[in-house]
Amino acid sequence: MAIPLVHMLPNSITLVLDGS
């Protein structure tokens, strides 16, 4: 559970950065 959670956190940040 922690693996996908930690992967989702940076994934969301990357999406926001890429969208910006």
Distance bins in CASP14 RR format, pairs under 12 A and 6 or more apart:
PFRMAT RR
TARGET T0000
AUTHOR 0000-0000-0000
RMODE 2
METHOD distances of the structure
MODEL  1
1 7 0 0 0 0 0 1 0 0 0 0 0
1 8 0 0 0 0 0 1 0 0 0 0 0
2 8 0 0 0 0 0 1 0 0 0 0 0
2 9 0 0 0 0 0 1 0 0 0 0 0
3 9 0 0 0 0 0 1 0 0 0 0 0
4 10 0 0 0 0 0 1 0 0 0 0 0
4 11 0 0 0 0 1 0 0 0 0 0 0
5 11 0 0 0 0 0 1 0 0 0 0 0
5 12 0 0 0 0 0 1 0 0 0 0 0
6 12 0 0 0 0 0 1 0 0 0 0 0
6 13 0 0 0 0 0 1 0 0 0 0 0
7 13 0 0 0 0 0 1 0 0 0 0 0
7 14 0 0 0 0 0 1 0 0 0 0 0
8 14 0 0 0 0 0 1 0 0 0 0 0
8 15 0 0 0 0 0 1 0 0 0 0 0
9 15 0 0 0 0 0 1 0 0 0 0 0
9 16 0 0 0 0 0 1 0 0 0 0 0
10 16 0 0 0 0 0 1 0 0 0 0 0
10 17 0 0 0 0 0 1 0 0 0 0 0
11 17 0 0 0 0 0 1 0 0 0 0 0
11 18 0 0 0 0 0 1 0 0 0 0 0
12 18 0 0 0 0 0 1 0 0 0 0 0
12 19 0 0 0 0 0 1 0 0 0 0 0
13 19 0 0 0 0 0 1 0 0 0 0 0
13 20 0 0 0 0 0 1 0 0 0 0 0
14 20 0 0 0 0 0 1 0 0 0 0 0
END
